[in-house]
């Protein structure tokens, strides 16, 4: 998350709730695309981070009627983000002078 906060304004805004397109599903997908890149496609990590974001609607049931249905929606969205985002991950260390690896 440190790398996202430092290098991706839209991603950090989506995560914290400071940015929105006005379309909750579009916001979900945009954050998942960012997470796909920053986690190198790790679906479990993408889900874990998403559920900690301001976009998580697990408790209010506004997106799906049950927790299982919401998780199914998220997992399907993660798969789609992996397909669309592919494996062209952004190297968030390229701009560092000393190439210190950020995890």
Secondary structure, 3 states (H helix, E strand, C coil): CHHHHHHCHHHHHHHHCCCCCCCHHHHHHHHHHHHHHHCCCCHHHHHHHHHCCCCCCCCCCCCCCCHHHHHHHHHHHHHHHHHHHCCCCCCCCCCCCCCCCCC
